[in-house]
């Protein structure tokens, strides 16, 4: 229940809607109570036969009509406001969830399935908003209807009023007793749904791999396995709910039997007039609606509680990397970068064990090492996607953990090995780093990236849709758009996750030309996969066993006998064995 109240507090902007709905709800509840009273009065008037006061009966008929007429108006106004509340609630909860996800560190995404994160949002928001829509449109009206009904029932017969009043605590108590087990089942169902839908999203994103390896049946079987578990769990859950609902309704049936007995007995003894009897019977029938509606509401409530738990489970995760009030804005003068005895590991697995090296302003530095030595980790630490365990990274003598993340990343551009493009137009992808860029700036970046020529050949030019992750483009075209995006950002520090490793010779040449333009005048850190692409760098840093093995120019390291020299020897070797060893290194990168 506390999570439901948290949602109400979360959406404090919606209080005007809550208040407006409450106002109309009270009016509707009061109107609902007046109708049985008017009906009872009419019957008592009609008992007088030809002596009945026709004027009074006409007034009662007009009053009943007006109650119906205004109930129709008020219920639709209340429903309209409830619908607006529901739409805004969905927006606020989704916005808070998305905003929070974007604030979480990279490590959170390393351990979570994308589809699972999305499914949690869809399921949680759907159940929560459905529950709130039901509550706002119905619950308060049911509460006030019950209060007014019981007040009138006690007025005519305290015994009947007491019996009707006992319905609620008995029904709610029986429901609460069955609720924990139901929620346990729901949690199990949600876990399986998250896994199934998470894998579903992953397969759709990589459907080419699935088809290439003929694994359609395997993926479908995995999907079916978890959904069949949901079906299996649903059986005992549904049985548990309906068995308990049967017992609840049996109790209600017995109480209503006693209510009708009291009404009839009191009527026979002259304690109630026929009009009073009809009024009480109508009230008893009317109070059945809130009672049986509670059954539906409890079902929705339990789903909302179970699903809001998933929502707040994510919302309660605190970002491990967060800006502190004392953090200042990074101010660059030279763009010199230094790693000082950096130690880092994922959980308990040590990756870097005291790494130290420097990037001089405007120079190109290549990281060389076998797969798993921590080259990509070094670039992630420079971007502060992770925080170092010990040691420090500084830019122009400013430790990056003491500056705001926004100011740090605003000064670093990245070109990934796998270009990360979004669905949308060519223009939108190039201007992603600078949405306010002018037409001339976007075009200049595209020309510098050797992309303008192929862009203008598209039917819609810069307005052409490129598909999800740029699927409509070739590998070289995607890389050149990524380079254009980095050029447009115009950051003084550049990270290159060797952007030519998977391209054909012609595309590689065009991308390499674009990269040369991009690196000009920037402090550049390159993750090297192909030795042929780093021979013109100013400095090579070799990584071995989590530490810096050698640092120096390509010429110096070529003679040192270290990792770089060994790889060069493999590259210049003519035997089939050396070629295979070098190729294995380049593929591992």
C-alpha positions as CSV (number, residue, x, y, z in Angstrom):
1,X,0.0,0.0,0.0
2,X,2.9,2.4,0.7
3,X,3.9,2.2,-2.9
4,X,0.5,3.4,-4.0
5,X,0.8,6.4,-1.7
6,X,4.3,7.0,-3.0
7,X,2.8,7.3,-6.5
8,X,0.3,9.8,-5.2
9,X,3.1,11.9,-3.7
10,X,5.2,11.3,-6.9
11,X,2.4,13.0,-8.9
12,X,1.6,16.0,-6.7
13,X,0.9,18.1,-9.8
14,X,-2.2,16.1,-10.3
15,X,-3.9,17.1,-7.0
16,X,-6.4,19.5,-8.8
17,X,-7.6,16.5,-10.8
18,X,-8.0,14.4,-7.6
19,X,-9.9,17.2,-5.9
20,X,-12.2,17.8,-8.9
21,X,-13.1,14.1,-9.2
22,X,-13.7,13.9,-5.5
23,X,-16.2,16.8,-5.7
24,X,-18.2,15.2,-8.5
25,X,-18.0,11.8,-6.8
26,X,-19.6,13.1,-3.6
27,X,-22.4,14.7,-5.7
28,X,-23.0,11.5,-7.6
29,X,-23.1,9.4,-4.4
30,X,-25.6,11.8,-2.8
31,X,-27.8,11.6,-5.9
32,X,-27.6,7.8,-5.8
33,X,-28.9,7.8,-2.2
34,X,-31.8,10.2,-2.9
35,X,-33.4,8.0,-5.6
36,X,-34.4,5.1,-3.2
37,X,-35.7,7.7,-0.7
38,X,-37.9,9.4,-3.4
39,X,-39.1,6.0,-4.5
40,X,-40.1,5.1,-1.0
41,X,-41.9,8.4,-0.5
42,X,-43.8,7.9,-3.8
43,X,-45.0,4.4,-2.6
44,X,-46.2,5.8,0.7
45,X,-48.1,8.5,-1.2
46,X,-49.7,5.9,-3.6
47,X,-50.9,3.8,-0.5
48,X,-53.5,6.5,0.0
49,X,-55.1,5.5,-3.3
50,X,-57.5,8.2,-4.7
51,X,-56.5,10.5,-1.7
52,X,-52.9,10.6,-2.9
53,X,-51.5,14.0,-3.4
54,X,-50.9,14.2,-7.1
55,X,-48.9,17.4,-6.8
56,X,-46.4,15.7,-4.5
57,X,-46.1,12.7,-6.8
58,X,-45.4,15.0,-9.8
59,X,-42.7,16.8,-7.7
60,X,-41.2,13.4,-6.9
61,X,-41.2,12.3,-10.6
62,X,-39.6,15.6,-11.6
63,X,-37.0,15.2,-8.9
64,X,-36.2,11.7,-10.0
65,X,-35.8,12.9,-13.6
66,X,-33.5,15.7,-12.6
67,X,-31.4,13.3,-10.5
68,X,-31.0,11.1,-13.5
69,X,-30.3,14.0,-15.8
70,X,-27.6,15.6,-13.6
71,X,-26.1,12.2,-12.7
72,X,-25.6,11.7,-16.4
73,X,-23.8,15.1,-16.8
74,X,-21.7,14.8,-13.6
75,X,-20.7,11.2,-14.2
76,X,-19.4,12.0,-17.7
77,X,-17.6,15.2,-16.5
78,X,-16.0,13.1,-13.7
79,X,-15.1,10.4,-16.2
80,X,-13.5,12.9,-18.6
81,X,-11.4,14.4,-15.8
82,X,-10.5,10.8,-14.7
83,X,-9.3,10.0,-18.3
84,X,-7.1,13.2,-18.3
85,X,-5.7,12.2,-14.9
86,X,-4.9,8.7,-16.2
87,X,-3.1,10.1,-19.3
88,X,-1.1,12.5,-17.1
89,X,-0.3,9.9,-14.5
90,X,1.0,7.6,-17.2
91,X,3.2,10.4,-18.5
92,X,4.6,11.5,-15.1
93,X,5.4,7.9,-14.1
94,X,7.0,7.1,-17.4
95,X,9.0,10.3,-17.4
96,X,10.3,9.7,-13.9
97,X,11.2,6.1,-14.8
98,X,13.0,7.1,-18.0
99,X,14.7,10.1,-16.3
100,X,16.0,7.9,-13.5
101,X,17.2,5.2,-16.0
102,X,19.2,7.8,-17.8
103,X,20.9,8.9,-14.6
104,X,22.0,5.4,-13.7
105,X,25.6,4.3,-14.3
106,X,26.8,2.0,-17.1
107,X,27.3,-0.8,-14.7
108,X,23.5,-1.1,-14.2
109,X,23.0,-1.7,-18.0
110,X,25.9,-4.3,-18.0
111,X,23.7,-6.6,-15.9
112,X,20.2,-5.9,-17.2
113,X,18.4,-7.1,-20.3
114,X,17.1,-4.1,-22.3
115,X,13.8,-5.9,-23.0
116,X,13.3,-6.6,-19.3
117,X,13.8,-2.9,-18.5
118,X,11.2,-1.9,-21.1
119,X,8.8,-4.6,-20.1
120,X,8.9,-3.5,-16.5
121,X,8.0,0.0,-17.6
122,X,5.1,-1.1,-19.8
123,X,3.7,-3.5,-17.3
124,X,4.1,-1.3,-14.2
125,X,2.7,1.8,-15.8
126,X,-0.2,-0.1,-17.4
127,X,-1.3,-1.7,-14.1
128,X,-0.8,1.3,-12.0
129,X,-2.7,3.7,-14.3
130,X,-5.5,1.2,-14.8
131,X,-5.9,1.0,-11.0
132,X,-5.8,4.7,-10.5
133,X,-8.3,5.3,-13.3
134,X,-10.7,2.8,-11.7
135,X,-10.2,4.3,-8.2
136,X,-10.7,7.9,-9.4
137,X,-13.7,7.1,-11.5
138,X,-15.4,4.7,-9.0
139,X,-13.8,4.3,-5.6
140,X,-14.8,7.6,-3.9
141,X,-18.3,7.3,-5.3
142,X,-18.6,3.9,-3.8
143,X,-17.3,5.1,-0.4
144,X,-19.7,8.0,-0.2
145,X,-22.6,6.0,-1.6
146,X,-21.9,3.5,1.2
147,X,-21.7,6.1,3.9
148,X,-25.0,7.8,2.8
149,X,-26.7,4.4,2.4
150,X,-25.7,3.2,5.8
151,X,-26.8,6.5,7.4
152,X,-30.3,6.2,5.9
153,X,-30.5,2.4,6.7
154,X,-29.6,3.1,10.4
155,X,-32.3,5.8,10.4
156,X,-35.0,3.3,9.4
157,X,-33.6,0.2,11.2
158,X,-30.5,0.0,13.3
159,X,-30.4,-3.8,13.0
160,X,-30.4,-3.6,9.1
161,X,-27.8,-0.8,9.2
162,X,-25.6,-2.8,11.5
163,X,-25.8,-5.9,9.3
164,X,-25.0,-3.9,6.1
165,X,-22.1,-2.1,7.9
166,X,-20.6,-5.5,8.9
167,X,-20.2,-6.5,5.2
168,X,-17.2,-4.3,4.7
169,X,-14.8,-5.3,7.5
170,X,-15.6,-9.0,7.0
171,X,-15.1,-8.8,3.2
172,X,-11.9,-6.7,3.5
173,X,-10.5,-9.0,6.2
174,X,-11.1,-12.1,4.2
175,X,-9.4,-10.4,1.2
176,X,-6.4,-9.3,3.1
177,X,-5.8,-12.8,4.4
178,X,-5.6,-14.1,0.8
179,X,-3.6,-11.3,-0.7
180,X,0.0,-12.2,0.2
181,X,-0.2,-15.6,-1.6
182,X,-1.8,-14.0,-4.7
183,X,1.0,-11.4,-4.9
184,X,3.6,-14.1,-4.5
185,X,2.2,-15.8,-7.6
186,X,2.1,-12.5,-9.5
187,X,5.7,-11.8,-8.7
188,X,6.7,-15.2,-10.2
189,X,4.6,-14.5,-13.3
190,X,6.2,-11.1,-13.7
191,X,9.7,-12.6,-13.5
192,X,9.0,-15.0,-16.3
193,X,7.3,-12.4,-18.4
194,X,10.3,-10.1,-18.0
195,X,12.7,-12.8,-19.1
196,X,10.6,-13.9,-22.0
197,X,9.9,-10.3,-23.3
198,X,13.5,-9.3,-22.6
199,X,14.8,-12.1,-24.8
200,X,12.2,-11.3,-27.4
201,X,13.5,-7.7,-27.7
202,X,17.1,-9.0,-27.8
203,X,16.2,-11.4,-30.6
204,X,14.4,-8.8,-32.7
205,X,17.4,-6.5,-32.4
206,X,19.7,-9.3,-33.6
207,X,17.4,-11.3,-35.8
208,X,20.1,-11.6,-38.6
209,X,22.3,-13.6,-36.2
210,X,19.3,-15.8,-35.2
211,X,18.5,-16.5,-38.9
212,X,22.1,-17.1,-39.9
213,X,22.6,-19.7,-37.2
214,X,19.2,-21.3,-37.8
215,X,18.1,-20.7,-34.2
216,X,14.5,-19.6,-34.8
217,X,13.1,-22.8,-33.1
218,X,15.4,-22.5,-30.1
219,X,14.5,-18.9,-29.5
220,X,10.8,-19.7,-29.9
221,X,11.1,-22.6,-27.5
222,X,12.8,-20.4,-24.9
223,X,10.0,-17.8,-25.3
224,X,7.3,-20.6,-25.0
225,X,9.1,-22.1,-21.9
226,X,8.6,-18.9,-19.9
227,X,5.1,-18.1,-21.1
228,X,4.1,-21.7,-20.3
229,X,5.4,-21.2,-16.8
230,X,3.2,-18.1,-16.6
231,X,0.2,-20.3,-17.6
232,X,1.2,-22.9,-15.0
233,X,1.5,-20.3,-12.3
234,X,-1.8,-18.7,-13.4
235,X,-3.7,-21.9,-12.6
236,X,-3.1,-22.0,-8.8
237,X,-3.2,-18.2,-8.6
238,X,-6.6,-18.1,-10.3
239,X,-7.9,-21.0,-8.1
240,X,-6.6,-19.3,-5.0
241,X,-8.5,-16.1,-6.0
242,X,-11.8,-17.7,-6.9
243,X,-11.9,-20.1,-4.0
244,X,-11.4,-17.2,-1.6
245,X,-13.9,-15.1,-3.6
246,X,-16.4,-18.0,-3.2
247,X,-16.0,-17.9,0.6
248,X,-16.3,-14.1,0.7
249,X,-19.5,-14.2,-1.3
250,X,-21.0,-17.0,0.9
251,X,-20.5,-14.7,3.9
252,X,-22.2,-11.9,2.0
253,X,-25.1,-14.1,1.0
254,X,-25.8,-15.1,4.6
255,X,-25.7,-11.4,5.7
256,X,-28.1,-10.3,3.0
257,X,-30.4,-13.2,4.0
258,X,-30.4,-11.8,7.5
259,X,-31.0,-8.3,6.2
260,X,-34.1,-9.3,4.2
261,X,-35.5,-11.3,7.2
262,X,-35.2,-8.3,9.5
263,X,-36.9,-6.0,6.9
264,X,-39.8,-8.5,6.4
265,X,-40.3,-9.2,10.1
266,X,-40.2,-5.5,11.1
267,X,-42.7,-4.8,8.3
268,X,-45.1,-7.5,9.5
269,X,-45.0,-6.0,13.0
270,X,-45.8,-2.6,11.6
271,X,-42.4,-1.1,12.4
272,X,-41.8,-0.2,8.7
273,X,-44.2,1.2,6.2
274,X,-44.3,-0.3,2.6
275,X,-42.4,2.7,1.4
276,X,-39.8,2.2,4.1
277,X,-39.5,-1.5,3.1
278,X,-39.0,-0.6,-0.6
279,X,-36.4,2.0,0.4
280,X,-34.4,-0.4,2.6
281,X,-34.6,-3.2,-0.1
282,X,-33.4,-0.7,-2.7
283,X,-30.6,0.4,-0.4
284,X,-29.6,-3.2,0.3
285,X,-29.5,-3.9,-3.5
286,X,-27.5,-0.6,-4.0
287,X,-24.9,-1.5,-1.4
288,X,-24.3,-4.8,-3.2
289,X,-22.7,-2.9,-6.0
290,X,-19.9,-1.4,-3.9
291,X,-19.3,-4.7,-2.2
292,X,-19.0,-6.7,-5.4
293,X,-17.1,-4.0,-7.1
294,X,-14.5,-4.3,-4.2
295,X,-13.8,-7.7,-5.6
296,X,-12.7,-6.3,-8.9
297,X,-10.9,-3.4,-7.2
298,X,-9.0,-5.7,-5.0
299,X,-7.9,-7.7,-8.0
300,X,-6.6,-4.5,-9.7
301,X,-5.1,-3.3,-6.4
302,X,-3.1,-6.4,-5.9
303,X,-1.8,-6.2,-9.5
304,X,-0.9,-2.5,-9.0
305,X,0.9,-3.3,-5.7
306,X,2.9,-6.2,-7.3
307,X,3.8,-4.2,-10.3
308,X,4.5,-0.9,-8.5
309,X,7.1,-3.0,-6.5
310,X,9.0,-3.6,-9.8
311,X,8.7,0.1,-10.6
312,X,10.1,1.3,-7.3
313,X,12.7,-1.4,-7.3
314,X,14.3,0.4,-10.2
315,X,13.5,3.9,-8.8
316,X,15.3,3.0,-5.5
317,X,18.6,2.2,-7.3
318,X,20.9,5.1,-6.5
319,X,23.4,6.2,-9.2
320,X,26.8,5.1,-8.1
321,X,28.3,7.9,-10.1
322,X,26.6,11.2,-9.3
323,X,27.5,14.9,-9.4
324,X,28.3,16.3,-6.0
325,X,27.4,19.9,-5.0
326,X,31.1,20.7,-4.8
327,X,31.7,19.5,-8.4
328,X,32.8,22.3,-10.8
329,X,32.7,22.7,-14.5
330,X,35.7,21.3,-16.5
331,X,37.7,24.1,-17.9
332,X,40.0,23.1,-20.7
333,X,43.1,25.1,-21.8
334,X,45.4,22.4,-23.4
335,X,43.3,19.1,-23.2
336,X,46.2,17.2,-21.6
337,X,45.1,13.9,-20.1
338,X,46.8,11.8,-17.4
339,X,46.1,8.4,-15.9
340,X,47.7,8.2,-12.4
341,X,48.1,4.7,-10.9
342,X,44.5,3.8,-11.9
343,X,43.1,0.6,-10.4
344,X,39.7,-0.8,-11.5
345,X,37.8,-4.0,-11.6
346,X,34.3,-5.2,-12.4
347,X,32.9,-6.5,-9.1
348,X,35.8,-8.6,-7.7
349,X,37.5,-9.1,-11.1
350,X,40.6,-6.8,-11.3
351,X,41.1,-5.4,-14.8
352,X,43.5,-2.5,-14.4
353,X,46.2,-2.8,-11.7
354,X,47.9,0.6,-11.5
355,X,47.8,2.1,-15.0
356,X,49.7,5.4,-15.5
357,X,50.4,7.2,-18.8
358,X,49.8,10.7,-20.3
359,X,48.2,12.1,-23.4
360,X,49.9,15.3,-24.5
361,X,47.7,18.0,-26.0
362,X,47.0,17.6,-29.7
363,X,48.7,14.3,-30.0
364,X,47.6,10.8,-31.0
365,X,48.0,7.9,-28.5
366,X,47.2,4.3,-29.4
367,X,46.4,1.6,-26.8
368,X,47.8,-1.8,-27.9
369,X,47.2,-5.1,-26.1
370,X,45.5,-8.4,-26.4
371,X,41.7,-8.9,-25.9
372,X,40.6,-8.5,-22.3
373,X,43.5,-6.4,-21.2
374,X,41.3,-3.4,-20.4
375,X,41.7,-1.0,-23.4
376,X,38.0,-0.3,-23.7
377,X,37.8,0.0,-20.0
378,X,40.4,2.8,-20.0
379,X,38.2,4.8,-22.5
380,X,35.1,4.1,-20.4
381,X,36.9,5.4,-17.3
382,X,38.0,8.6,-19.1
383,X,34.3,9.2,-20.0
384,X,33.5,8.4,-16.4
385,X,31.0,5.7,-17.3
386,X,32.6,3.9,-14.4
387,X,34.6,5.4,-11.4
388,X,38.1,4.2,-10.7
389,X,38.6,2.1,-7.6
390,X,41.8,4.0,-6.7
391,X,44.2,6.4,-8.4
392,X,42.9,9.2,-10.6
393,X,42.3,10.5,-14.1
394,X,42.9,14.2,-14.7
395,X,42.4,16.6,-17.6
396,X,44.5,19.8,-17.5
397,X,45.2,18.9,-13.8
398,X,41.5,18.7,-13.0
399,X,40.6,15.3,-11.5
400,X,37.5,14.2,-13.5
401,X,35.7,12.8,-10.4
402,X,35.6,16.4,-9.1
403,X,33.9,17.9,-12.2
404,X,30.4,17.6,-13.5
405,X,29.7,14.6,-15.8
406,X,28.0,16.9,-18.3
407,X,31.0,19.2,-18.6
408,X,33.4,16.3,-18.9
409,X,31.5,14.5,-21.7
410,X,30.8,17.7,-23.5
411,X,34.6,17.9,-24.1
412,X,35.0,14.3,-25.4
413,X,33.8,12.9,-28.7
414,X,33.7,9.2,-29.4
415,X,33.7,7.1,-32.6
416,X,32.9,3.5,-31.7
417,X,34.0,0.4,-33.6
418,X,30.3,-0.4,-34.1
419,X,28.7,3.0,-35.1
420,X,25.8,3.7,-32.8
421,X,23.1,5.3,-35.0
422,X,19.4,5.8,-34.2
423,X,16.3,5.4,-36.4
424,X,15.5,8.7,-38.0
425,X,17.0,10.9,-40.7
426,X,20.6,11.4,-41.8
427,X,20.3,15.0,-40.5
428,X,19.1,13.9,-37.1
429,X,22.0,11.4,-36.6
430,X,24.7,13.9,-37.7
431,X,23.3,16.6,-35.5
432,X,22.7,14.3,-32.5
433,X,25.6,16.0,-30.6
434,X,24.4,19.4,-31.5
435,X,20.6,19.6,-32.3
436,X,20.8,23.3,-32.9
437,X,23.4,22.9,-35.7
438,X,22.7,24.9,-38.9
439,X,22.3,23.4,-42.3
440,X,25.8,24.7,-43.3
441,X,27.4,23.1,-40.2
442,X,25.8,19.7,-40.8
443,X,26.8,19.7,-44.4
444,X,30.3,20.8,-43.6
445,X,30.7,18.0,-41.1
446,X,29.3,15.5,-43.7
447,X,31.8,16.7,-46.3
448,X,34.7,16.5,-43.9
449,X,33.6,12.9,-43.0
450,X,33.4,11.9,-46.7
451,X,29.7,11.3,-46.3
452,X,28.1,14.2,-48.3
453,X,28.7,12.4,-51.6
454,X,26.6,9.3,-50.8
455,X,24.0,11.3,-48.8
456,X,23.0,13.5,-51.7
457,X,22.5,10.4,-53.8
458,X,19.6,9.3,-51.6
459,X,16.2,10.2,-52.8
460,X,15.5,12.5,-49.9
461,X,19.1,13.5,-49.2
462,X,19.7,14.6,-45.6
463,X,16.1,13.9,-44.8
464,X,16.4,10.2,-45.7
465,X,15.3,7.6,-43.1
466,X,18.2,5.3,-42.2
467,X,16.2,2.6,-40.3
468,X,16.8,1.1,-36.8
469,X,20.5,1.3,-36.0
470,X,21.2,2.5,-39.5
471,X,20.2,-0.8,-41.1
472,X,19.7,0.8,-44.5
473,X,23.3,1.9,-44.7
474,X,26.5,0.0,-45.4
475,X,29.2,-0.3,-42.8
476,X,31.3,2.4,-44.3
477,X,28.4,4.8,-44.7
478,X,27.4,4.3,-41.0
479,X,31.0,4.9,-39.9
480,X,31.2,8.1,-41.9
481,X,27.9,9.4,-40.4
482,X,29.4,8.6,-36.9
483,X,32.5,10.6,-37.8
484,X,30.4,13.5,-39.1
485,X,28.6,13.5,-35.7
486,X,31.9,13.6,-33.8
487,X,33.1,16.4,-36.1
488,X,30.0,18.4,-35.5
489,X,30.5,18.0,-31.7
490,X,34.0,19.6,-32.1
491,X,35.3,18.4,-28.8
492,X,39.0,18.9,-28.0
493,X,39.4,15.2,-26.8
494,X,38.7,12.3,-29.1
495,X,38.3,8.6,-28.5
496,X,38.5,6.2,-31.4
497,X,37.5,2.6,-31.0
498,X,39.3,1.7,-34.2
499,X,36.6,2.6,-36.7
500,X,38.1,0.8,-39.7
501,X,38.5,-2.7,-38.5
502,X,35.5,-4.2,-40.2
503,X,35.5,-2.4,-43.5
504,X,36.5,-3.2,-47.0
505,X,39.6,-1.5,-48.5
506,X,37.7,1.3,-50.3
507,X,35.5,2.1,-47.3
508,X,38.5,1.9,-45.0
509,X,40.4,4.4,-47.1
510,X,37.5,6.9,-47.1
511,X,36.9,6.5,-43.4
512,X,40.6,6.8,-42.6
513,X,40.7,10.1,-44.6
514,X,37.8,11.3,-42.5
515,X,39.4,10.2,-39.3
516,X,42.6,12.1,-40.2
517,X,40.6,15.3,-40.5
518,X,38.7,14.5,-37.3
519,X,42.0,13.9,-35.3
520,X,43.7,17.1,-36.5
521,X,44.4,19.3,-33.5
522,X,42.7,17.0,-31.0
523,X,44.1,15.0,-28.1
524,X,43.2,11.5,-29.4
525,X,43.1,8.1,-27.7
526,X,42.9,5.2,-30.1
527,X,42.0,1.6,-29.3
528,X,44.1,-0.2,-31.9
529,X,42.8,-3.3,-33.7
530,X,45.0,-3.0,-36.8
531,X,48.6,-2.1,-36.5
532,X,48.6,-0.6,-40.0
533,X,46.3,2.2,-38.7
534,X,48.5,3.3,-35.8
535,X,51.9,3.7,-37.4
536,X,51.4,7.5,-37.7
537,X,50.5,8.0,-34.0
538,X,52.7,10.0,-31.7
539,X,52.7,7.5,-28.8
540,X,51.8,3.8,-28.2
541,X,50.9,2.5,-24.8
542,X,50.9,-1.3,-24.5
543,X,48.8,-3.0,-21.9
544,X,49.7,-6.4,-20.4
545,X,48.2,-8.1,-17.4
546,X,46.3,-4.9,-16.4
547,X,49.4,-2.7,-16.3
548,X,51.3,-0.5,-18.7
549,X,54.0,-2.6,-20.3
550,X,55.7,0.0,-22.5
551,X,55.2,3.6,-23.6
552,X,56.9,5.2,-26.6
553,X,56.8,6.2,-30.2
554,X,56.1,3.5,-32.9
555,X,59.8,3.7,-34.0
556,X,61.1,3.2,-30.4
557,X,58.7,0.4,-29.5
558,X,59.4,-1.4,-32.8
559,X,63.0,-2.0,-31.5
560,X,62.1,-2.8,-27.9
561,X,61.2,-6.4,-28.2
562,X,57.9,-5.9,-26.4
563,X,54.3,-6.5,-27.5
564,X,54.3,-4.0,-30.3
565,X,57.6,-5.3,-31.7
566,X,56.3,-8.9,-31.5
567,X,53.1,-8.0,-33.3
568,X,55.1,-6.1,-36.0
569,X,57.3,-9.1,-36.5
570,X,54.1,-11.2,-37.0
571,X,52.9,-8.6,-39.5
572,X,56.0,-8.6,-41.6
573,X,56.3,-12.4,-41.4
574,X,55.5,-14.2,-44.6
575,X,54.7,-17.7,-43.2
576,X,51.1,-18.8,-43.0
577,X,51.5,-19.4,-39.3
578,X,52.5,-15.8,-38.6
579,X,49.7,-14.4,-40.7
580,X,47.2,-16.5,-38.8
581,X,48.6,-15.3,-35.4
582,X,48.4,-11.6,-36.6
583,X,44.9,-12.1,-38.0
584,X,43.8,-13.6,-34.7
585,X,45.1,-10.6,-32.8
586,X,43.4,-8.1,-35.1
587,X,40.1,-9.9,-34.8
588,X,40.4,-10.1,-31.0
589,X,41.5,-6.4,-30.7
